[in-house]
Amino acid sequence: MDGRLALGALLAIPVLYLLCWALSSALGSLAGGGIALMTYWAGLGAALRLTQDPDHLRELLVAQRPGRLVTVMLALPVLALGALTLRQMGQVALPPHFVIAAALGAILHATLEETFWRGALLPRLSAGPAALALVLYWVFHLAWLGLSAVQIGSDPWVLLAVPLALGGVWTAARLTSGSLGAAILSHAGVALFLFLLAATQAQPGG
């Protein structure tokens, strides 16, 4: 595992936590969370740009099938969260520009996260470093508990339980396929429906 990037991620946890708390308290859940998320994306992008070979990263983005069992595990959370979100959207209408923004954000989020956490952080692919990277990915999500104002219809500690489970599936896809493409597709689907769910909860009547 890349020690420089791992240390940087650990140091960023309290910084992002405080940013999330301040923004969500001052601006509300949707706006505060959105700004915190964009700051996080900027940090991931800067880290990748400063430390990685672009040609190598592009090679990692190729989608290769990780095997039947892992493929099913990649699809199930997308389908489950999609069903929940579409049901909620049937009760609360979202403006079209919210949906477009959520889709673009989901693609960016999934690509940056997978490229950093399961790509750049693992210069040599093996089970041991991948497990350590998964633990670090899970611990990093402590920072998002600073979004105290965000309500998505579940306990805030779900923000820790879910990333561990999903991160495990995406790590398995990385190990079995050797690339990030399949994990990015699953991650983007989860992120899309999660963003839309949060947006519906923030609407009047949500």
C-alpha positions in Angstrom: 0.0 0.0 0.0 1.3 3.5 -0.8 2.3 4.9 2.5 2.3 8.6 1.4 -1.3 8.4 0.3 -2.4 6.4 3.3 -0.9 8.9 5.7 -2.5 11.8 3.8 -5.9 10.1 4.0 -5.5 9.6 7.8 -4.5 13.3 8.3 -7.5 14.4 6.2 -10.1 12.6 8.4 -10.4 15.3 11.2 -10.1 18.1 8.6 -13.0 16.8 6.6 -15.1 16.0 9.7 -14.8 19.6 10.9 -15.6 20.9 7.4 -18.7 18.6 7.2 -20.0 19.7 10.6 -19.5 23.4 9.9 -21.0 23.4 6.4 -24.0 21.2 7.3 -24.7 23.4 10.4 -24.5 26.6 8.5 -26.0 25.7 5.2 -28.2 22.7 5.8 -27.9 19.1 4.7 -28.0 19.3 0.9 -25.9 22.4 0.3 -23.4 21.7 3.1 -23.0 18.1 2.1 -22.6 19.0 -1.5 -19.8 21.5 -0.8 -18.0 19.1 1.5 -18.3 16.4 -1.2 -16.9 18.6 -3.9 -14.0 19.5 -1.5 -13.3 15.8 -1.0 -13.3 15.3 -4.8 -10.9 18.1 -5.3 -8.6 16.5 -2.7 -8.7 13.1 -4.4 -8.1 14.7 -7.8 -5.1 16.7 -6.5 -3.6 13.6 -4.9 -4.0 11.6 -8.1 -2.6 14.3 -10.3 0.5 14.9 -8.1 1.4 11.2 -7.4 0.2 9.0 -10.3 1.1 8.3 -13.9 -2.0 9.2 -16.0 -1.4 6.4 -18.5 -1.3 3.8 -15.7 -4.6 5.1 -14.3 -6.3 5.0 -17.7 -5.3 1.4 -18.0 -7.0 0.6 -14.6 -10.3 2.1 -15.8 -10.9 -0.7 -18.3 -14.0 -2.8 -17.3 -13.2 -6.5 -17.0 -15.7 -9.1 -15.6 -14.6 -10.1 -12.1 -16.4 -13.4 -12.1 -20.1 -14.4 -11.7 -20.4 -14.3 -7.9 -18.7 -10.9 -7.6 -20.7 -9.6 -10.5 -23.9 -10.5 -8.6 -22.6 -8.9 -5.5 -21.8 -5.7 -7.4 -25.3 -5.6 -8.9 -27.4 -6.4 -5.8 -26.8 -3.2 -3.8 -27.5 -1.1 -6.9 -30.8 -2.8 -7.5 -31.8 -2.7 -3.8 -31.0 1.0 -3.3 -32.5 1.8 -6.7 -35.8 0.3 -5.7 -35.9 2.2 -2.5 -34.9 5.5 -4.2 -37.4 5.1 -7.0 -40.2 4.5 -4.5 -39.3 7.6 -2.6 -39.1 9.6 -5.9 -42.6 8.5 -6.7 -43.7 10.5 -3.6 -41.5 13.5 -3.9 -40.8 15.0 -7.4 -37.3 16.2 -8.1 -36.4 19.0 -10.6 -34.7 17.5 -13.7 -31.5 19.5 -13.0 -31.2 17.7 -9.6 -31.3 14.3 -11.4 -28.7 15.4 -14.0 -26.4 16.8 -11.3 -26.8 13.6 -9.3 -25.8 11.5 -12.3 -22.8 13.6 -13.2 -21.7 13.7 -9.5 -22.1 9.9 -9.2 -19.8 9.2 -12.2 -17.2 11.6 -10.8 -17.5 10.3 -7.3 -17.2 6.7 -8.3 -14.3 7.3 -10.7 -12.2 9.3 -8.2 -12.9 7.1 -5.2 -12.1 3.8 -7.0 -9.1 5.3 -8.7 -7.7 6.5 -5.4 -8.8 3.9 -2.8 -8.5 0.7 -4.9 -6.1 2.0 -7.6 -3.4 4.5 -6.5 -3.3 3.2 -3.0 -2.5 -0.3 -4.3 0.6 0.0 -6.6 1.1 -3.8 -6.1 -2.1 -5.8 -6.1 -2.3 -8.4 -3.4 -4.8 -9.5 -0.7 -2.9 -8.1 2.3 -2.5 -4.5 1.1 -6.0 -4.6 -0.4 -7.4 -5.5 3.1 -5.4 -2.7 4.7 -6.7 -0.2 2.0 -10.3 -1.4 2.7 -9.8 -0.8 6.5 -8.5 2.7 5.7 -11.4 3.4 3.4 -13.8 2.4 6.1 -12.1 4.5 8.8 -12.0 7.5 6.5 -15.8 7.5 6.5 -15.7 8.7 10.1 -15.3 12.1 8.6 -18.7 12.0 7.0 -20.3 11.7 10.5 -19.7 15.4 10.7 -22.7 15.8 8.4 -25.0 15.9 11.4 -27.8 17.6 9.6 -28.1 15.0 6.9 -31.1 12.7 7.2 -31.5 9.8 4.8 -34.0 7.8 6.8 -31.5 5.7 8.7 -29.1 5.9 11.7 -25.9 7.9 10.9 -23.8 4.9 11.8 -25.0 3.4 8.6 -22.5 5.7 7.0 -19.8 3.4 8.5 -21.5 0.0 8.1 -22.4 0.4 4.5 -19.0 1.6 3.2 -17.3 -1.4 4.8 -19.7 -3.9 3.1 -19.7 -2.1 -0.3 -16.0 -1.4 -0.1 -15.4 -5.1 0.5 -17.3 -6.0 -2.7 -15.5 -3.3 -4.7 -12.2 -4.6 -3.4 -13.1 -8.1 -4.4 -13.9 -6.9 -7.9 -10.5 -5.2 -8.1 -8.7 -8.3 -6.9 -10.5 -10.7 -9.2 -10.6 -8.6 -12.4 -7.3 -6.7 -12.0 -9.0 -3.5 -13.0 -11.4 -0.8 -11.6 -14.0 -0.7 -14.3 -16.6 -3.1 -12.8 -16.2 -1.5 -9.3 -16.7 2.0 -10.8 -19.9 0.9 -12.5 -21.3 -0.5 -9.3 -20.1 2.4 -7.3 -21.6 4.9 -9.7 -25.0 3.2 -9.5 -24.9 3.2 -5.7 -23.8 6.8 -5.6 -26.5 7.9 -8.0 -29.3 6.5 -6.0 -27.8 7.6 -2.7 -27.6 11.2 -4.0 -31.1 11.1 -5.3 -32.4 9.7 -2.0 -30.7 12.4 -0.1 -32.2 15.0 -2.4 -35.7 13.7 -2.0 -35.3 13.7 1.8 -34.3 17.4 1.6 -37.4 18.4 -0.4 -40.6 19.5 1.3 -42.6 16.4 2.1 -39.6 14.2 1.8 
